[in-house]
Amino acid sequence: MPLLLLQGFRVLIDGLHAELARQGHPDVRPVHGFVLQAVADGCPAVELGRRLGVTKQAAAKHVEALEGLGYLRRDPDPRDARARIVRRTERGEDCLRRSAGILGDLRAGWAAALGPDRVDDLERDLRTVTADAPPRVDVPGWLGP
């Protein structure tokens, strides 16, 4: 079962990234989606590392890469002149908007293949068996050390 769950995840993520590339985001990788979501309304790199479950250095490395690709920016922190707040750019926001739409389309494809009730049941069952687990995105190999 774990391998089937992982395979289902990969089918969705690979489909998402293939379509994102077609829609103008060819450099986005799975880890980038986790980082863009974790940034939320903006946060320091230290907090981003906590949200992702990685070191400050690993978070900073991802921020630097995404900043170079135009998805994130670092703004001065109004509370601390030495600190920076990581924020999504319009390109980062566009990527997340497109991702949501694409994932909706992929879900619709699963619903067409399995039936909408079965997909609803699958999601509900997965929420039930994972309800007590803290949210984690530390997918091995995707977030670095």
C-alpha positions as a Markdown table, in Angstrom:
| # | Residue | x | y | z |
|---|---|---|---|---|
| 1 | Met | 0.0 | 0.0 | 0.0 |
| 2 | Pro | 2.8 | 2.6 | 0.8 |
| 3 | Leu | 4.2 | 2.1 | -2.7 |
| 4 | Leu | 0.8 | 2.6 | -4.3 |
| 5 | Leu | 0.2 | 5.8 | -2.3 |
| 6 | Leu | 3.6 | 7.0 | -3.4 |
| 7 | Gln | 3.0 | 6.1 | -7.0 |
| 8 | Gly | -0.4 | 7.9 | -6.9 |
| 9 | Phe | 1.4 | 11.0 | -5.5 |
| 10 | Arg | 4.0 | 10.8 | -8.2 |
| 11 | Val | 1.4 | 10.5 | -11.0 |
| 12 | Leu | -0.3 | 13.6 | -9.7 |
| 13 | Ile | 2.9 | 15.6 | -9.2 |
| 14 | Asp | 4.5 | 14.5 | -12.5 |
| 15 | Gly | 1.3 | 15.5 | -14.3 |
| 16 | Leu | 1.2 | 18.8 | -12.5 |
| 17 | His | 4.8 | 19.7 | -13.4 |
| 18 | Ala | 4.4 | 18.6 | -17.0 |
| 19 | Glu | 1.5 | 21.0 | -17.4 |
| 20 | Leu | 3.1 | 23.8 | -15.4 |
| 21 | Ala | 6.0 | 23.6 | -17.9 |
| 22 | Arg | 3.6 | 23.9 | -20.8 |
| 23 | Gln | 2.0 | 26.9 | -19.1 |
| 24 | Gly | 5.2 | 28.9 | -18.7 |
| 25 | His | 6.8 | 27.4 | -15.5 |
| 26 | Pro | 9.4 | 24.9 | -16.9 |
| 27 | Asp | 11.9 | 25.4 | -14.0 |
| 28 | Val | 9.5 | 24.6 | -11.2 |
| 29 | Arg | 10.3 | 21.4 | -9.3 |
| 30 | Pro | 8.2 | 19.6 | -6.6 |
| 31 | Val | 10.1 | 21.1 | -3.8 |
| 32 | His | 9.5 | 24.5 | -5.1 |
| 33 | Gly | 5.7 | 24.1 | -4.6 |
| 34 | Phe | 6.3 | 23.1 | -1.0 |
| 35 | Val | 8.5 | 26.2 | -0.5 |
| 36 | Leu | 6.1 | 28.6 | -2.2 |
| 37 | Gln | 3.2 | 27.3 | -0.1 |
| 38 | Ala | 5.2 | 27.4 | 3.1 |
| 39 | Val | 6.1 | 31.1 | 2.5 |
| 40 | Ala | 2.4 | 31.9 | 2.8 |
| 41 | Asp | 2.0 | 35.7 | 3.4 |
| 42 | Gly | 5.8 | 36.1 | 4.0 |
| 43 | Cys | 8.2 | 34.9 | 6.7 |
| 44 | Pro | 11.9 | 35.0 | 7.6 |
| 45 | Ala | 14.0 | 32.1 | 6.3 |
| 46 | Val | 14.4 | 30.7 | 9.8 |
| 47 | Glu | 10.6 | 30.3 | 10.0 |
| 48 | Leu | 10.4 | 28.9 | 6.5 |
| 49 | Gly | 12.9 | 26.2 | 7.6 |
| 50 | Arg | 10.7 | 25.4 | 10.6 |
| 51 | Arg | 7.6 | 25.2 | 8.4 |
| 52 | Leu | 9.4 | 22.9 | 6.0 |
| 53 | Gly | 11.2 | 20.8 | 8.6 |
| 54 | Val | 14.6 | 21.7 | 7.3 |
| 55 | Thr | 17.6 | 23.7 | 8.5 |
| 56 | Lys | 17.8 | 27.5 | 8.0 |
| 57 | Gln | 20.6 | 26.8 | 5.6 |
| 58 | Ala | 18.5 | 24.4 | 3.5 |
| 59 | Ala | 15.6 | 26.9 | 3.5 |
| 60 | Ala | 18.0 | 29.7 | 2.4 |
| 61 | Lys | 19.3 | 27.6 | -0.4 |
| 62 | His | 15.8 | 27.1 | -1.7 |
| 63 | Val | 14.9 | 30.8 | -1.3 |
| 64 | Glu | 18.0 | 31.7 | -3.3 |
| 65 | Ala | 17.1 | 29.3 | -6.1 |
| 66 | Leu | 13.5 | 30.5 | -6.3 |
| 67 | Glu | 14.6 | 34.1 | -6.1 |
| 68 | Gly | 16.9 | 33.5 | -9.0 |
| 69 | Leu | 14.0 | 32.0 | -11.0 |
| 70 | Gly | 11.8 | 35.0 | -10.1 |
| 71 | Tyr | 9.4 | 33.2 | -7.8 |
| 72 | Leu | 10.4 | 34.8 | -4.5 |
| 73 | Arg | 11.9 | 38.0 | -3.2 |
| 74 | Arg | 13.4 | 39.1 | 0.0 |
| 75 | Asp | 12.1 | 42.3 | 1.5 |
| 76 | Pro | 13.4 | 44.2 | 4.5 |
| 77 | Asp | 11.8 | 43.2 | 7.8 |
| 78 | Pro | 10.1 | 46.3 | 9.3 |
| 79 | Arg | 10.8 | 45.0 | 12.8 |
| 80 | Asp | 14.4 | 44.1 | 12.4 |
| 81 | Ala | 16.8 | 46.0 | 10.1 |
| 82 | Arg | 19.1 | 43.0 | 9.8 |
| 83 | Ala | 16.4 | 40.5 | 8.8 |
| 84 | Arg | 14.6 | 39.9 | 5.5 |
| 85 | Ile | 11.1 | 38.6 | 4.9 |
| 86 | Val | 10.7 | 36.1 | 2.1 |
| 87 | Arg | 7.7 | 36.8 | -0.1 |
| 88 | Arg | 6.2 | 35.4 | -3.3 |
| 89 | Thr | 6.5 | 37.5 | -6.4 |
| 90 | Glu | 3.6 | 37.7 | -8.9 |
| 91 | Arg | 5.3 | 34.9 | -10.8 |
| 92 | Gly | 5.2 | 32.8 | -7.7 |
| 93 | Glu | 1.6 | 33.6 | -7.2 |
| 94 | Asp | 0.8 | 32.7 | -10.8 |
| 95 | Cys | 2.5 | 29.4 | -10.4 |
| 96 | Leu | 0.4 | 28.5 | -7.3 |
| 97 | Arg | -2.8 | 29.7 | -9.0 |
| 98 | Arg | -2.0 | 27.5 | -12.0 |
| 99 | Ser | -1.0 | 24.6 | -9.8 |
| 100 | Ala | -4.4 | 24.7 | -8.1 |
| 101 | Gly | -6.2 | 24.7 | -11.4 |
| 102 | Ile | -4.1 | 21.9 | -12.8 |
| 103 | Leu | -4.5 | 19.8 | -9.7 |
| 104 | Gly | -8.3 | 20.3 | -10.0 |
| 105 | Asp | -8.1 | 19.0 | -13.5 |
| 106 | Leu | -6.1 | 16.0 | -12.5 |
| 107 | Arg | -8.5 | 15.2 | -9.7 |
| 108 | Ala | -11.4 | 15.5 | -12.3 |
| 109 | Gly | -9.5 | 12.9 | -14.4 |
| 110 | Trp | -9.3 | 10.5 | -11.4 |
| 111 | Ala | -13.0 | 11.1 | -10.8 |
| 112 | Ala | -13.8 | 10.3 | -14.4 |
| 113 | Ala | -11.8 | 7.1 | -14.2 |
| 114 | Leu | -12.9 | 6.0 | -10.7 |
| 115 | Gly | -16.2 | 7.8 | -10.2 |
| 116 | Pro | -16.6 | 11.0 | -8.2 |
| 117 | Asp | -17.9 | 9.3 | -5.1 |
| 118 | Arg | -14.9 | 7.0 | -4.9 |
| 119 | Val | -12.5 | 9.9 | -5.2 |
| 120 | Asp | -14.4 | 11.8 | -2.4 |
| 121 | Asp | -14.2 | 8.6 | -0.3 |
| 122 | Leu | -10.5 | 8.2 | -0.9 |
| 123 | Glu | -9.8 | 11.8 | 0.2 |
| 124 | Arg | -12.0 | 11.4 | 3.2 |
| 125 | Asp | -10.4 | 8.1 | 4.2 |
| 126 | Leu | -6.9 | 9.6 | 3.8 |
| 127 | Arg | -7.9 | 12.5 | 6.0 |
| 128 | Thr | -9.1 | 10.1 | 8.6 |
| 129 | Val | -6.0 | 8.0 | 8.8 |
| 130 | Thr | -3.7 | 11.0 | 8.7 |
| 131 | Ala | -5.7 | 13.3 | 11.1 |
| 132 | Asp | -3.3 | 12.9 | 14.1 |
| 133 | Ala | -0.2 | 13.3 | 12.0 |
| 134 | Pro | 1.4 | 16.7 | 12.0 |
| 135 | Pro | 1.6 | 18.3 | 8.6 |
| 136 | Arg | 5.0 | 17.5 | 7.0 |
| 137 | Val | 6.5 | 18.0 | 3.6 |
| 138 | Asp | 9.9 | 16.5 | 4.3 |
| 139 | Val | 9.8 | 14.2 | 1.3 |
| 140 | Pro | 13.2 | 12.4 | 1.1 |
| 141 | Gly | 15.5 | 13.9 | -1.4 |
| 142 | Trp | 13.3 | 16.9 | -2.2 |
| 143 | Leu | 14.1 | 19.3 | 0.5 |
| 144 | Gly | 17.8 | 18.7 | 1.1 |
| 145 | Pro | 19.6 | 18.2 | 4.3 |
